[in-house]
Amino acid sequence: MARKKQYNEQAVIEKAMALFWRNGYENTSVRMLEKEMGINQFSIYASFGNKQGVFLESIKCYRKQIRKITDILENGKNGIKDIKDYFFNFLEFSKENACYKGCLVTNTVSELKSEENPLIMKELLFFSNEIKQLFVRSLQQDDYEEVLINKKANFLMNNLLGLSIASKVYSTKELEDIIEMTFINN
C-alpha cells in the first residue's frame, strides 16, 4: 500500500519555484531543493522524478501565478495600452521585497542551452509564445496593418525580455523610462 504524502505538493512546488527563480536552474541542486522544499530526496524523486521534473512543475506554478497579470491583458479591450500596462504589472509581479527578480522563464532561457535540455527549453518557449500571442491579440484591437502585428509582437517580446534582465540592475525609475520609451511610437 502506498504511503500518504506528508506534505502539500503545491506548497513545496511554490518553494522550489522561488528557489529556481532566485538561483537559476543550473545553480539549484537537489540538496538545495530538499532544504527549501522541506522534503527529502526520496520524496522529490518519488513525486517529481528528478530536478528537471521539479522545475517543469515550477514552470506550471509560475504560469498560474503570472495569470494574475496575463488575465488582465487577455481580457483587455484597449490594444497597445493594455500591453503597456502589462509591462508595468510585470515589474510589480517580479518584485520580491524591494528587489526585482526578473522573469523565471527569461532567467532560465538565458542560462540554458537548448541542446542540453530540450524538454525544458520547449516548455519555456511555449510559455513565451503564450505571452506573444496575447500581444498579437491586443495589437489586433488597434488599427495596425496585419503584416506589422507579428513584427510588433516580436519587438515587444524582445523588449519584455530585456526589461526582465534590466530589472535586476536598474532602478525603478530607469525601468519605467524603458517602458515609456518602448511605447513612445506605438
N, C-alpha and C positions, 0 to 999 in steps of 0.2 A: 504494500500500500504506500502511495506517495505521501511524503510529509507535506503538511500545510506550510506555506511560506510564512515566515515570522516578520515580514516587512511589507510595506506598501510599495509595490513596483513603481507606481507613478512618482512617488516621493523620492525614491532612490535614483530614478532617471533624471528628475529635475536637479538633483545634486550633481550627478555625473555631467549633465549638460553645462551647468555652471562651471565645473572644473575644466571641461574641454574649452569652454568659451574663454576662460582666464588664461589657460596654459597652452592651448592648441592640441591638436590630435597627437602629433609626434612626441610632444613633451609630457604627455599624460601616460603614466604607467599603470599597469593593473594594480600594483601596490597602492598607488595614489587613489585609484578608483575605490579600492577596498576601504581605505581610510575615510574618504569623502562620503561614500555611499553608506558606510556603516554596516556593510555585509562582507562576508569572507569570499575568497577567490572561488571556492567551490560553488557558492550561490551565484556569483557572477557568471560562471561558465554554465551552470545548470539553467539559469534563466535567460541568458543573452548569447550564449555560445562562446564569445570571446570579446576582446576590446572593440573590435570592429562592430560587433552586434550591439554593444552598449552605445557606441557612437551613432549608429543608424537609428536606434531608439531615441537618442538625444536629439537628432535632427527632427524626428516626428514631434517631439515635445516642443522644440523651438518653433516649429511650424504652427503648433497650437497656440503658443504664447504670442507669436507675432500676428496672429489673426486679429488681435485687438486693433491693430492699425491697418492690416490689409482689408479687413471687412469694411472699414470706413472708406477706403479707396474703391473697393468693389461696388459699394452701394452709392458712391458719389455720382452727382449729376453735373459737376462743374468742370469737366475736362482737365485742362492743364493745371488749373488752380488746385484741384484735388491731388494731383501728383506732387505739386509743391508742398501742400500740407502734409503729404505722406513723408516727404524728406524731413520736415521739421518733427513730425511724430516719430520718425525713425531715430532721430538724435535722442529724443527723450526715452524711447524704448531701450536704446543701447547704453543708457547711463546706469551705473551702479554706484550709489552714493554720489560723490562729486566727480567720478571718473567715467569716461566713455570707454566701452569695451569693443566698439566696432560691431561688426556682424559676425556671428558664429560661422555662417556659410563663407563669407568673404575671407575671414581669418584662415579657415581651413583650406580653401582653394589656393590661397597664396603660399601655403606651406607644403602642400602635397603635389606630387607629380601624378598625372592621370594614369600612366602606365604602371605605377607602383600599387595603386589602389583603385582600380576601375569601378568597383561597386560603389565605393564612397563618392568618387567623382561623378558618377552617373546620378546619384541621389542629389548631390549639390547642384549640378547643372539643371536637373528637373526643378528644384526649388527656385533657382534663379529665373528660369523660364516662366514659372508661375507669376513672379513679380513683373517680368517684362510683359506678359500678356495682360496684366492689369493696367500697365501703362498704355498698351495698344488700345485697350477698351476705352480708357479715359480720353486718349487722343482722338479717337473716332467721334467723340461727342462734340469736338470742336471742328472748325472748318478747315482742317488740314487736308491737303491732297493725299489721296490714298497711297501714292508712291512715296510720300515723305513720312508716313506714320511709322513704318518699321524702322526707318533711319533715325527718327527722333526717339523712338523707344530704345534703340541701341545706344544712342548718345546719352539718354537719361540713365540707363543701366550702368554705363561706364562712369558717369558722374556719381551715382549712388555707391558704386564700389569704391571709387576714390574718396568719397565722403566718409565711408566706413573706415578706411585706413587713416585718413587725415584726423578723424575724431580721436585717435589715440595720442595725437601730439599737439593739435591746435586748440586754442581757446574756444569757448562757446561763441564769442563774437566773430572770430575768424571763420568758424564753421557756418554761422548764419550768413556771413558775407559770401561764402562759397555757394550756398543755396540761392541767395539773391542773384548772384551773377549767372548761375545755371539757368535761371528763368527770365533773365532780363530781356531776351529777344523772343520769348515764346508767348 
